[in-house]
Amino acid sequence: MVLGSRPSGSSTGAMDYMMASESVALRQLGFSDIVDILPGQAVIIRKGCAPMYRQVVPQLGYSPDIFEYGWSF
């Protein structure tokens, strides 16, 4: 899971946020500053505020698959 942001088209200085399973979906829609959401992590996005990240369940291990190695084309 990844989270990206982009300047909002509807409000000056505001940001739009979107989550997706793969970063390519966000890049195609103009999102940048893409961040991985870690296992057991919650993301809280309040209107007009930057996202907050909270580890709600301990991360036991990290086993990335082939899509998570950050290939860039």
Secondary structure, 3 states (H helix, E strand, C coil): CEEEEEECCCCCCCEEEEEECCHHHHHHCCCEEEEECCCCEEEECCCCCCCEEEECCCCCCCCCCHHHCCCCC
